[in-house]
Amino acid sequence: MEETQADVVTENISEAADSLFSMFDIVLLAIIIGAASWWLVKRNNRSIDSLSNIKSYSIQPTSIVIQSPTDNSFVKKLQSSGRSLVVFYGSQTGTGEEFAGRLAKEGVRYRLKGMVADPEECDMEELVNLKNIPNSLAVFCMATYGEGDPTDNAMEFYEWLQNGDADLTGLNYAIFGLGNKTYEHYNEVAIYLDKRLEELGATRVYELGLGDDDANIEDDFITWKDKFWPVVCDFFGIESTGEDISMRQYRVEEYEDAPDRVFSGEMARLHSLKNQRPPYDAKNPYLSKILINRELFKGGERHCMHLEFDIEDSKMRYESGDHLAVYPINNTELVEKIGKLCEKSLDTIFSLINTDEESSKKHPFPCPCSYRTALTHYLDITQNPRTHVLKELAEYCSDPAEKEKLKLMASTSPEGKALYQKWINEDNRNIVHILEDLPSCKPALDHLCELLPRLQPRYYSISSSPKEHPNTVHVTAVLVEYQTPTGRVNKGVATTWLREKIPSPDSATPLTVPIFIRKSQFRLPTKPQVPIIMVGPGTGVAPFRGFIQERNFTKVEGKQVGQTVLYFGCRKKDEDFLYQEEFLKYRENGLLTLNVAFSREQAQKVYVTHLVEKDADTIWNIFENGGHLYICGDAKSMAVDVRNIILKIIQEKGSLTEEQAQVYYKKMETQKRISMDVWS
């Protein structure tokens, strides 16, 4: 319609011009109009240019990057770089990402050039197009986190698989899962992914691998990996090159003169710890002041801290049951030892730059920085190194015996696995201990920085309620310190560091810690009148302190609060009864039913499990009245024992068969009436 009207207007103007003007007049008029138009355009452009030179940041968007639709196309990256192998990872602590990198790197040995990909940064719907690349293979290294949940970076992909119905015919895949057998939902994510991909038409190239972090996940991985590659060769009709690949993923660049931009411990944005701005998360932690750091234990050789962090100006919010993440720093003495053992100045500024130009991960950690910064803030120097690290270290040994020892531990032979289990895992040797005990091993420090895993934040159950403490967040943490079979004393990275941070009213400089809040599914019932049972020995009581505070706040408001039952366990009443005065006060005002097991105050040890078993009638009555059960603490024995006792109570008090009791328990889990916050 608009085009027709424009044509009519043009015709009318043309006819009017013919009747009113001569040809000369028309040409002259056109020149004048053209010149005027040119002048206006030029003037407009000049105005735009001058505006762009004005340093006014009030009208500029804040770091908005508009990506083209193909920016996250892993298929295009594979095609443009001549690759056919993509290894996705779902990782919460970095192990899944590490395994993915090792698989992608080894692919070259089998004529499958590979790349590592984070599903959070990829358009995973493109899996349907992977079949267009000859000999293509997708491998997934997927960890299970929490109560059978996918890791944060795999959540969107997991939901797409659950809700979508894509045709994945022609997709070749293999999966290695990372889990822990002490948890009820062992490797649930990997098991579901394997089943779901097959349902959608994909072809399983090799059987599902399941790694158990409670035993030896490194052994599980290399055992699966060494059987995986021959099957892949048979599937695609290819042969191994036979070469022993030892390729560096990063090249080093050292600076004689310090560059303008040097990281000093920030997680992502330069100067983010100095120039703080919300929102705060894993890549942008909040530098919080420690307001209180007090000892909770009243005797004995162990130590437990109660810490309170200031979040008043952070705009961070939390709920009872959430976790506080703390970014720790490594022990200065260990850092200095590595510099001396590697014969390198720790003040040298360097960058590790990815040799793969297609990779979205340009550096393994924020670069450039000094070696001291990398070893202090970014690298885990206290973890027992995995076998691929030992394999690389062997090349730096001048002593043949030491070289062979490392190579043997890096092998898949029974003798090598046994030696690795004894010398590394059981003796608890970290990288410093290895370099001390193998004096001829002098690795290049930049290579060591590439090999060591990233230092991860430590997570603690929050032990406060935001209703009572909206401007602070509380944590309960036991100091980790123990002697190893080699006579050395190993110390927990975070708790050792935090123990020294005792605020002083006389100090002008506040003690600060980088933190962020991680949301949890460990939640109180939405209705406060619903009865609850809490089982939490030791520091497992931490989130329940927050639950009880919240229920007390509700009660003080004059609202009805349901039965609140706590089962707590410790060694001795006068030694490690955490928050004793608080809990006794809540019991006195009628809010809390408190049951405490003191394991070492009598000849026969008494644990929370004994108290739970004894209270079968109370527990069954609460269940039948819609109550919730919460378990927090050790996953390996306590949580398993409590679960078995609860199943026994359901079976006996409900007059059910064992199978019916299992169904009853599962139904409570589905209804979110049974929740666990456990660790191994």
C-alpha positions as CSV (number, residue, x, y, z in Angstrom):
1,M,0.0,0.0,0.0
2,E,2.8,2.4,0.9
3,E,4.8,1.7,-2.2
4,T,1.7,2.4,-4.5
5,Q,1.1,5.7,-2.8
6,A,4.7,6.7,-3.2
7,D,4.6,5.9,-7.0
8,V,1.5,8.1,-7.4
9,V,3.1,11.0,-5.6
10,T,6.3,10.6,-7.8
11,E,4.2,10.7,-11.0
12,N,2.3,13.8,-9.8
13,I,5.6,15.6,-9.0
14,S,7.0,14.6,-12.4
15,E,4.0,16.0,-14.3
16,A,4.1,19.2,-12.3
17,A,7.8,19.7,-13.1
18,D,7.2,19.2,-16.8
19,S,4.5,21.9,-16.9
20,L,6.2,24.5,-14.6
21,F,9.9,24.2,-15.4
22,S,12.2,24.0,-18.4
23,M,14.8,21.3,-18.7
24,F,17.6,23.7,-17.5
25,D,15.6,24.7,-14.4
26,I,15.0,21.0,-13.5
27,V,18.7,20.2,-13.8
28,L,19.7,23.2,-11.8
29,L,17.2,22.3,-9.1
30,A,18.5,18.7,-8.9
31,I,22.1,20.0,-8.5
32,I,21.1,22.3,-5.6
33,I,19.1,19.5,-3.9
34,G,22.0,17.1,-4.3
35,A,24.5,19.5,-2.9
36,A,22.3,20.3,0.1
37,S,21.8,16.6,0.8
38,W,25.6,16.0,0.6
39,W,26.3,18.9,3.0
40,L,23.7,17.6,5.5
41,V,25.0,14.0,5.5
42,K,28.6,15.2,5.9
43,R,27.5,17.5,8.8
44,N,25.6,14.7,10.4
45,N,28.6,12.3,10.2
46,R,30.9,15.0,11.6
47,S,28.5,15.4,14.6
48,I,28.5,11.7,15.2
49,D,32.3,11.6,15.0
50,S,32.7,14.4,17.4
51,L,30.2,12.8,19.8
52,S,32.1,9.6,19.7
53,N,35.3,11.4,20.8
54,I,33.6,12.9,23.9
55,K,34.6,10.8,26.9
56,S,31.1,10.6,28.4
57,Y,30.4,7.2,29.9
58,S,26.9,8.0,31.1
59,I,25.5,7.1,27.7
60,Q,27.6,4.0,27.0
61,P,26.4,0.5,27.6
62,T,28.3,-1.5,30.2
63,S,30.4,-4.1,28.4
64,I,27.6,-5.5,26.2
65,V,28.9,-7.9,23.6
66,I,26.4,-8.8,20.9
67,Q,27.3,-12.2,19.6
68,S,26.4,-13.4,16.2
69,P,24.3,-16.6,16.1
70,T,27.4,-18.6,15.1
71,D,29.6,-17.5,18.0
72,N,28.7,-20.5,20.0
73,S,28.5,-23.0,17.1
74,F,30.9,-25.8,18.1
75,V,30.1,-27.6,14.8
76,K,31.4,-24.6,12.8
77,K,34.5,-24.6,15.0
78,L,35.1,-28.3,14.4
79,Q,34.6,-27.8,10.6
80,S,36.8,-24.8,10.3
81,S,39.7,-26.4,12.2
82,G,39.5,-29.9,10.7
83,R,38.4,-31.7,13.9
84,S,35.9,-34.5,14.5
85,L,36.1,-35.1,18.2
86,V,34.4,-32.8,20.8
87,V,34.6,-33.5,24.5
88,F,31.9,-31.8,26.6
89,Y,32.3,-31.6,30.4
90,G,29.9,-31.0,33.3
91,S,32.2,-30.0,36.1
92,Q,31.7,-28.5,39.6
93,T,35.2,-28.8,41.0
94,G,37.3,-29.0,37.8
95,T,37.9,-32.8,37.6
96,G,35.4,-33.3,34.8
97,E,37.0,-30.5,32.8
98,E,40.4,-32.0,33.4
99,F,39.4,-35.4,32.2
100,A,37.8,-33.9,29.1
101,G,41.0,-32.1,28.3
102,R,43.0,-35.2,28.6
103,L,40.7,-37.1,26.2
104,A,40.7,-34.3,23.6
105,K,44.5,-34.1,23.8
106,E,44.9,-37.9,23.3
107,G,42.6,-37.9,20.3
108,V,45.6,-36.9,18.1
109,R,47.1,-40.3,18.7
110,Y,44.1,-41.9,17.1
111,R,43.7,-39.4,14.1
112,L,40.8,-37.7,15.9
113,K,41.8,-34.1,16.4
114,G,39.7,-32.9,19.3
115,M,38.5,-29.9,21.3
116,V,37.0,-29.4,24.7
117,A,33.7,-27.6,25.1
118,D,31.6,-26.2,27.9
119,P,27.9,-27.0,27.3
120,E,27.0,-23.8,28.9
121,E,28.8,-21.9,26.2
122,C,27.5,-24.0,23.3
123,D,24.3,-24.3,21.4
124,M,23.7,-27.9,22.3
125,E,20.8,-28.2,19.8
126,E,23.6,-28.4,17.2
127,L,24.2,-32.0,18.3
128,V,21.8,-32.9,15.5
129,N,24.3,-31.5,13.0
130,L,27.4,-33.3,14.3
131,K,26.7,-36.3,12.0
132,N,27.6,-34.0,9.0
133,I,31.3,-34.2,10.0
134,P,32.9,-37.5,8.9
135,N,34.1,-39.8,11.8
136,S,32.6,-37.4,14.3
137,L,32.4,-38.3,18.0
138,A,30.9,-36.5,21.0
139,V,32.3,-37.6,24.4
140,F,30.7,-36.4,27.7
141,C,32.6,-36.2,31.0
142,M,29.7,-35.5,33.3
143,A,29.7,-35.1,37.1
144,T,26.7,-35.7,39.3
145,Y,26.3,-33.0,42.0
146,G,24.1,-32.7,45.1
147,E,21.1,-35.0,45.2
148,G,21.5,-36.4,41.6
149,D,21.7,-33.0,40.0
150,P,23.7,-31.9,37.0
151,T,26.5,-29.4,37.6
152,D,25.8,-25.7,37.1
153,N,27.4,-25.5,33.7
154,A,25.4,-28.6,32.4
155,M,22.0,-27.6,33.8
156,E,20.6,-26.0,30.7
157,F,21.8,-28.9,28.5
158,Y,20.3,-31.5,30.9
159,E,16.9,-29.7,30.9
160,W,17.0,-29.6,27.1
161,L,17.4,-33.3,27.0
162,Q,14.6,-33.8,29.5
163,N,12.1,-31.6,27.7
164,G,13.2,-31.8,24.1
165,D,12.6,-34.5,21.5
166,A,15.5,-33.9,19.0
167,D,16.4,-36.5,16.4
168,L,20.0,-37.5,17.3
169,T,20.2,-40.2,14.7
170,G,23.8,-40.3,13.4
171,L,25.3,-38.9,16.5
172,N,28.1,-41.1,17.9
173,Y,28.8,-40.7,21.6
174,A,30.5,-42.1,24.7
175,I,30.1,-41.0,28.3
176,F,32.3,-41.1,31.4
177,G,30.5,-40.2,34.6
178,L,32.0,-38.7,37.8
179,G,30.3,-39.6,41.0
180,N,30.7,-40.8,44.6
181,K,29.3,-44.1,45.8
182,T,28.7,-42.8,49.3
183,Y,25.8,-40.7,47.8
184,E,22.4,-42.2,47.2
185,H,22.2,-40.9,43.6
186,Y,25.5,-42.3,42.4
187,N,26.4,-41.0,38.9
188,E,22.7,-40.4,38.2
189,V,23.4,-37.6,35.6
190,A,25.7,-39.8,33.5
191,I,23.4,-42.8,33.6
192,Y,20.4,-40.6,32.6
193,L,22.4,-38.9,29.8
194,D,23.5,-42.3,28.4
195,K,19.9,-43.6,28.4
196,R,18.4,-40.4,27.0
197,L,20.9,-40.1,24.1
198,E,20.1,-43.6,23.0
199,E,16.4,-42.9,23.2
200,L,16.8,-40.0,20.9
201,G,18.5,-42.1,18.3
202,A,22.2,-41.6,19.0
203,T,24.8,-44.4,18.7
204,R,26.8,-45.5,21.8
205,V,30.3,-46.1,20.6
206,Y,31.6,-47.5,23.9
207,E,30.0,-48.5,27.2
208,L,29.2,-46.0,30.0
209,G,32.1,-45.4,32.4
210,L,31.4,-44.7,36.0
211,G,34.1,-43.1,38.2
212,D,33.9,-43.3,42.0
213,D,35.5,-40.4,43.8
214,D,35.2,-42.1,47.1
215,A,37.6,-44.8,45.9
216,N,40.1,-43.9,43.1
217,I,38.4,-42.0,40.3
218,E,41.8,-41.6,38.6
219,D,42.1,-45.3,38.3
220,D,38.5,-45.6,37.1
221,F,39.1,-43.0,34.4
222,I,42.4,-44.4,33.0
223,T,41.0,-48.0,33.0
224,W,37.9,-46.8,31.1
225,K,40.0,-44.6,28.8
226,D,42.5,-47.3,27.8
227,K,39.7,-49.6,26.7
228,F,37.7,-46.8,25.1
229,W,40.3,-45.9,22.5
230,P,40.7,-49.3,20.8
231,V,36.9,-49.6,20.5
232,V,36.8,-46.2,18.9
233,C,39.5,-47.2,16.4
234,D,37.5,-50.3,15.5
235,F,34.3,-48.3,15.2
236,F,35.7,-45.8,12.7
237,G,38.2,-48.1,11.1
238,I,41.3,-46.1,12.1
239,E,44.6,-47.0,13.6
240,S,46.6,-45.4,16.4
241,T,49.7,-43.5,15.3
242,G,51.6,-45.3,18.0
243,E,53.1,-42.0,19.1
244,D,53.3,-41.2,22.8
245,I,51.6,-37.7,22.8
246,S,53.0,-35.2,25.2
247,M,51.7,-31.9,23.8
248,R,51.6,-28.7,25.7
249,Q,48.2,-27.0,25.4
250,Y,49.6,-23.6,26.3
251,R,52.7,-21.7,25.3
252,V,54.4,-19.5,27.9
253,E,55.3,-15.8,27.5
254,E,57.4,-14.2,30.2
255,Y,57.7,-10.4,30.5
256,E,60.9,-8.5,31.3
257,D,58.9,-5.4,31.9
258,A,55.6,-5.8,33.7
259,P,52.6,-5.1,31.3
260,D,49.9,-2.6,32.3
261,R,47.3,-5.2,33.0
262,V,48.6,-7.8,35.6
263,F,46.2,-9.9,37.6
264,S,46.8,-10.2,41.4
265,G,44.2,-12.8,42.4
266,E,41.0,-11.7,40.7
267,M,38.8,-14.5,39.3
268,A,37.9,-12.8,36.0
269,R,37.7,-9.0,35.8
270,L,40.9,-7.1,36.4
271,H,40.8,-5.1,39.7
272,S,37.4,-6.6,40.5
273,L,38.4,-7.1,44.2
274,K,39.3,-3.4,44.4
275,N,36.5,-1.9,42.3
276,Q,33.6,-4.0,43.5
277,R,30.3,-4.0,41.8
278,P,27.3,-6.4,41.9
279,P,26.0,-9.0,41.1
280,Y,28.5,-11.2,43.0
281,D,29.0,-14.8,41.9
282,A,31.8,-17.4,41.2
283,K,33.5,-15.1,38.7
284,N,33.0,-11.9,40.7
285,P,33.1,-12.7,44.5
286,Y,32.3,-10.1,47.1
287,L,35.2,-9.0,49.3
288,S,33.5,-9.4,52.7
289,K,34.8,-8.2,56.1
290,I,35.1,-10.8,58.8
291,L,33.2,-9.4,61.8
292,I,33.6,-12.4,64.2
293,N,35.9,-15.4,64.3
294,R,35.6,-17.3,67.6
295,E,36.5,-20.7,68.8
296,L,33.5,-23.0,69.4
297,F,35.3,-26.0,71.0
298,K,35.8,-25.7,74.8
299,G,38.6,-28.2,75.1
300,G,40.6,-30.9,73.4
301,E,43.2,-30.6,70.6
302,R,40.7,-29.9,67.8
303,H,39.5,-26.5,66.7
304,C,36.2,-25.3,65.3
305,M,35.5,-21.7,64.1
306,H,32.3,-19.7,64.1
307,L,32.7,-17.0,61.5
308,E,30.5,-14.1,60.6
309,F,30.8,-12.3,57.3
310,D,29.5,-8.8,56.6
311,I,27.2,-8.6,53.5
312,E,25.4,-5.4,54.3
313,D,26.5,-3.4,51.2
314,S,26.7,-6.4,48.9
315,K,23.0,-6.7,47.8
316,M,23.5,-10.4,48.2
317,R,20.6,-12.4,49.7
318,Y,20.6,-15.8,51.1
319,E,18.1,-18.3,52.6
320,S,18.5,-20.8,55.4
321,G,20.2,-23.9,54.0
322,D,22.2,-22.1,51.3
323,H,26.0,-22.5,51.0
324,L,28.7,-19.9,51.4
325,A,31.6,-20.2,49.0
326,V,35.0,-19.0,50.2
327,Y,38.0,-18.4,47.8
328,P,41.0,-19.3,49.9
329,I,44.7,-18.7,49.2
330,N,47.5,-21.3,49.5
331,N,50.0,-21.4,52.3
332,T,52.9,-19.0,51.7
333,E,55.5,-21.5,52.8
334,L,54.4,-24.1,50.3
335,V,54.3,-21.5,47.5
336,E,57.9,-20.4,48.3
337,K,59.1,-24.1,48.4
338,I,57.8,-24.7,44.9
339,G,59.7,-21.7,43.6
340,K,62.9,-23.0,45.2
341,L,62.4,-26.6,44.1
342,C,61.8,-25.4,40.5
343,E,64.7,-22.9,40.7
344,K,62.5,-20.0,39.4
345,S,61.9,-16.5,40.6
346,L,58.3,-16.2,41.7
347,D,58.2,-12.5,40.9
348,T,58.4,-13.2,37.1
349,I,55.3,-12.0,35.2
350,F,54.1,-14.6,32.7
351,S,51.1,-15.7,30.6
352,L,50.0,-19.1,29.5
353,I,48.4,-18.7,26.1
354,N,46.3,-21.5,24.4
355,T,47.9,-22.9,21.3
356,D,44.5,-23.7,20.0
357,E,43.2,-20.5,18.5
358,E,39.6,-21.9,18.2
359,S,39.4,-22.5,21.9
360,S,37.2,-20.2,24.0
361,K,39.6,-20.7,26.9
362,K,42.5,-18.5,26.1
363,H,44.3,-19.0,29.5
364,P,44.0,-21.7,32.2
365,F,43.6,-18.9,34.8
366,P,43.7,-15.1,34.7
367,C,46.9,-14.0,32.8
368,P,49.3,-12.2,32.9
369,C,50.2,-12.6,36.5
370,S,53.3,-13.5,38.6
371,Y,54.2,-17.1,39.3
372,R,53.6,-16.3,43.0
373,T,50.1,-15.1,42.2
374,A,49.3,-18.2,40.2
375,L,50.6,-20.5,42.9
376,T,48.9,-18.6,45.7
377,H,45.4,-17.8,44.2
378,Y,44.8,-20.0,41.1
379,L,46.4,-23.4,41.4
380,D,45.7,-26.3,43.8
381,I,49.1,-27.2,45.2
382,T,47.8,-29.4,48.0
383,Q,45.8,-32.0,46.0
384,N,47.3,-35.4,45.3
385,P,48.5,-35.1,41.6
386,R,46.8,-37.4,39.1
387,T,48.7,-39.9,36.9
388,H,49.0,-37.6,33.8
389,V,50.9,-35.0,35.9
390,L,53.3,-37.7,37.0
391,K,53.9,-38.8,33.4
392,E,54.8,-35.2,32.5
393,L,57.0,-34.8,35.6
394,A,59.0,-37.9,34.7
395,E,60.5,-36.1,31.7
396,Y,62.2,-33.6,34.0
397,C,64.0,-36.2,36.1
398,S,67.8,-36.6,35.7
399,D,67.9,-39.7,37.9
400,P,66.8,-42.7,35.8
401,A,65.4,-44.5,38.9
402,E,63.2,-41.5,39.8
403,K,62.1,-41.2,36.2
404,E,61.1,-44.8,36.0
405,K,59.2,-44.6,39.3
406,L,57.0,-41.7,38.0
407,K,56.5,-43.4,34.7
408,L,55.4,-46.6,36.5
409,M,52.9,-44.8,38.6
410,A,51.5,-43.1,35.4
411,S,51.0,-46.5,33.7
412,T,48.0,-48.7,33.8
413,S,49.9,-51.8,34.9
414,P,48.8,-53.5,38.2
415,E,52.2,-52.6,39.8
416,G,51.9,-49.0,38.7
417,K,48.4,-48.6,40.0
418,A,49.3,-50.2,43.4
419,L,52.4,-47.9,43.7
420,Y,50.3,-44.8,42.8
421,Q,47.7,-45.8,45.4
422,K,50.3,-46.3,48.1
423,W,52.9,-43.6,47.3
424,I,50.5,-40.8,46.3
425,N,47.1,-41.4,47.8
426,E,47.7,-43.3,51.0
427,D,50.9,-41.4,51.8
428,N,49.1,-38.1,50.9
429,R,51.8,-36.6,48.8
430,N,51.1,-33.3,47.1
431,I,53.3,-31.7,44.4
432,V,55.7,-30.1,47.0
433,H,56.2,-33.5,48.7
434,I,56.9,-35.2,45.3
435,L,59.5,-32.7,44.3
436,E,61.1,-32.9,47.8
437,D,61.3,-36.7,47.6
438,L,62.5,-36.8,44.0
439,P,65.3,-34.2,44.1
440,S,66.4,-34.8,40.5
441,C,62.9,-33.7,39.3
442,K,63.2,-30.0,38.2
443,P,60.1,-29.2,36.1
444,A,59.7,-26.0,34.2
445,L,57.5,-23.9,36.5
446,D,55.3,-22.7,33.6
447,H,54.7,-26.4,32.6
448,L,53.8,-27.2,36.2
449,C,51.3,-24.3,36.3
450,E,49.7,-25.8,33.2
451,L,49.5,-29.2,34.8
452,L,48.1,-28.4,38.2
453,P,44.3,-28.1,38.6
454,R,42.6,-24.8,39.5
455,L,42.2,-23.9,43.1
456,Q,38.5,-24.2,43.8
457,P,36.3,-22.3,46.3
458,R,35.4,-24.1,49.5
459,Y,31.7,-24.4,50.3
460,Y,30.2,-24.3,53.8
461,S,26.6,-24.8,54.9
462,I,25.3,-21.4,56.1
463,S,24.6,-21.6,59.9
464,S,22.4,-18.5,60.2
465,S,18.9,-17.3,59.2
466,P,18.5,-14.1,57.1
467,K,15.5,-13.2,59.1
468,E,17.6,-12.9,62.3
469,H,20.8,-11.9,60.5
470,P,20.0,-10.1,57.2
471,N,23.3,-8.3,57.0
472,T,25.7,-11.1,58.0
473,V,26.2,-14.7,57.0
474,H,27.5,-17.3,59.5
475,V,29.7,-20.3,58.9
476,T,30.8,-23.2,61.2
477,A,34.1,-24.8,60.1
478,V,36.4,-27.4,61.7
479,L,40.1,-26.8,61.3
480,V,41.6,-29.5,59.0
481,E,45.1,-30.6,60.1
482,Y,46.5,-34.1,60.2
483,Q,49.8,-36.0,60.0
484,T,50.6,-38.1,57.0
485,P,52.4,-41.5,56.9
486,T,55.5,-39.7,55.8
487,G,55.6,-37.6,59.0
488,R,54.5,-34.4,57.4
489,V,51.6,-32.3,58.6
490,N,49.0,-31.5,56.0
491,K,46.7,-28.5,56.5
492,G,43.4,-27.6,55.0
493,V,43.8,-24.7,52.6
494,A,40.7,-22.7,53.6
495,T,40.4,-23.5,57.3
496,T,44.1,-22.9,58.0
497,W,43.9,-19.5,56.2
498,L,40.7,-18.5,57.9
499,R,41.9,-19.4,61.4
500,E,44.5,-16.6,61.2
501,K,41.8,-14.0,60.3
502,I,40.8,-12.9,63.7
503,P,39.5,-9.3,63.6
504,S,40.8,-6.7,66.0
505,P,38.9,-3.6,67.0
506,D,42.2,-1.7,67.1
507,S,43.1,-2.5,63.5
508,A,42.4,0.1,60.9
509,T,42.5,-2.4,58.1
510,P,39.6,-4.9,58.1
511,L,40.3,-8.6,57.4
512,T,38.5,-9.6,54.2
513,V,37.6,-12.8,52.3
514,P,36.2,-13.2,48.7
515,I,32.9,-14.9,49.0
516,F,29.6,-15.6,47.1
517,I,26.3,-17.4,47.9
518,R,25.4,-20.7,46.3
519,K,21.7,-21.5,46.3
520,S,20.6,-24.8,47.6
521,Q,17.6,-27.1,47.6
522,F,18.0,-27.7,51.3
523,R,14.9,-25.7,52.4
524,L,12.5,-25.5,55.3
525,P,8.8,-26.3,54.5
526,T,7.0,-23.2,53.1
527,K,4.5,-23.6,56.0
528,P,6.1,-23.1,59.4
529,Q,3.5,-25.3,61.1
530,V,4.8,-28.4,59.3
531,P,6.9,-30.5,61.8
532,I,10.5,-31.2,61.0
533,I,13.2,-33.7,62.1
534,M,16.9,-32.7,61.7
535,V,19.8,-35.1,62.0
536,G,23.2,-33.4,62.1
537,P,26.2,-34.6,64.2
538,G,29.3,-32.4,64.4
539,T,29.3,-29.5,61.9
540,G,26.4,-31.2,60.2
541,V,24.3,-29.1,62.7
542,A,25.3,-25.9,60.9
543,P,22.3,-25.4,58.5
544,F,20.0,-26.5,61.4
545,R,21.1,-23.6,63.5
546,G,19.8,-21.4,60.6
547,F,16.6,-23.4,60.5
548,I,16.0,-23.1,64.2
549,Q,16.7,-19.4,64.2
550,E,14.2,-18.9,61.4
551,R,11.5,-20.9,63.3
552,N,12.2,-19.0,66.4
553,F,11.8,-15.7,64.5
554,T,8.4,-16.9,63.3
555,K,7.4,-18.0,66.8
556,V,8.3,-14.6,68.2
557,E,6.1,-13.0,65.6
558,G,3.2,-14.9,67.1
559,K,2.8,-17.4,64.4
560,Q,2.2,-21.1,64.9
561,V,5.4,-23.3,64.5
562,G,5.3,-27.0,64.1
563,Q,7.3,-29.6,66.1
564,T,11.0,-29.0,65.7
565,V,13.2,-32.0,66.5
566,L,17.0,-32.0,66.4
567,Y,19.4,-35.0,66.7
568,F,22.9,-33.8,67.4
569,G,26.0,-35.8,68.2
570,C,29.5,-34.9,69.5
571,R,32.2,-36.4,71.6
572,K,31.8,-34.8,75.0
573,K,29.4,-32.3,76.5
574,D,32.1,-30.0,77.9
575,E,34.3,-30.2,74.8
576,D,32.6,-30.0,71.4
577,F,28.8,-29.4,72.1
578,L,28.4,-26.8,69.3
579,Y,26.1,-23.8,70.1
580,Q,25.2,-25.4,73.4
581,E,23.8,-22.3,75.0
582,E,21.7,-21.3,72.0
583,F,20.1,-24.8,71.6
584,L,19.4,-25.1,75.4
585,K,17.7,-21.7,75.3
586,Y,15.5,-22.8,72.3
587,R,14.6,-25.9,74.2
588,E,13.7,-23.9,77.3
589,N,11.3,-21.6,75.4
590,G,9.5,-24.7,74.0
591,L,10.6,-24.3,70.4
592,L,13.1,-27.2,70.1
593,T,13.1,-30.9,71.1
594,L,16.8,-31.5,71.6
595,N,18.4,-35.0,71.5
596,V,22.2,-35.1,72.0
597,A,24.4,-38.1,71.7
598,F,27.8,-37.8,73.5
599,S,29.8,-40.6,72.0
600,R,32.7,-40.7,74.4
601,E,31.1,-40.0,77.8
602,Q,30.4,-43.6,78.6
603,A,32.0,-47.0,78.0
604,Q,29.8,-47.8,75.1
605,K,29.7,-45.2,72.3
606,V,26.4,-43.6,71.5
607,Y,25.7,-41.9,68.2
608,V,22.8,-40.0,66.7
609,T,21.7,-43.2,64.9
610,H,21.0,-44.8,68.3
611,L,18.8,-41.9,69.3
612,V,16.9,-41.9,66.0
613,E,16.3,-45.6,66.3
614,K,15.1,-45.2,69.9
615,D,12.6,-42.5,68.8
616,A,10.8,-44.6,66.2
617,D,7.3,-43.7,67.5
618,T,7.9,-40.0,67.4
619,I,9.5,-40.1,64.0
620,W,6.7,-42.2,62.5
621,N,4.1,-39.9,64.0
622,I,5.8,-36.8,62.4
623,F,6.0,-38.6,59.0
624,E,2.3,-39.5,59.2
625,N,1.5,-35.8,59.9
626,G,3.3,-34.6,56.8
627,G,6.6,-33.9,58.5
628,H,10.0,-33.3,56.8
629,L,13.3,-35.1,57.4
630,Y,16.7,-33.4,57.0
631,I,20.1,-35.1,57.2
632,C,23.4,-33.2,57.1
633,G,26.9,-34.4,57.6
634,D,29.0,-37.4,56.6
635,A,27.7,-39.2,53.6
636,K,29.9,-42.3,53.9
637,S,28.5,-43.8,57.1
638,M,26.2,-41.5,59.1
639,A,23.8,-40.6,56.2
640,V,23.7,-44.2,55.0
641,D,23.0,-45.5,58.6
642,V,20.3,-43.0,59.2
643,R,18.6,-43.8,55.9
644,N,18.6,-47.5,56.8
645,I,17.1,-46.8,60.2
646,I,14.4,-44.6,58.8
647,L,13.5,-47.3,56.3
648,K,13.3,-49.8,59.2
649,I,11.0,-47.5,61.2
650,I,8.7,-47.0,58.1
651,Q,8.5,-50.7,57.6
652,E,7.8,-51.6,61.2
653,K,5.6,-48.7,62.3
654,G,3.7,-48.7,59.0
655,S,3.3,-52.5,58.9
656,L,4.8,-52.5,55.5
657,T,7.0,-54.9,53.5
658,E,10.6,-53.9,52.7
659,E,9.5,-53.0,49.2
660,Q,6.6,-50.9,50.4
661,A,8.8,-49.1,52.8
662,Q,11.2,-48.2,49.9
663,V,8.3,-46.8,48.0
664,Y,7.1,-44.8,51.0
665,Y,10.6,-43.3,51.4
666,K,11.0,-42.6,47.7
667,K,7.6,-40.8,47.7
668,M,8.8,-38.6,50.5
669,E,11.9,-37.8,48.5
670,T,9.9,-36.9,45.5
671,Q,7.7,-34.6,47.6
672,K,10.9,-32.9,48.9
673,R,10.0,-34.1,52.4
674,I,13.4,-35.8,52.7
675,S,16.5,-33.7,52.0
676,M,20.2,-34.3,52.4
677,D,23.2,-32.0,52.6
678,V,26.1,-34.4,52.9
679,W,29.7,-34.7,52.0
680,S,32.4,-37.4,52.0
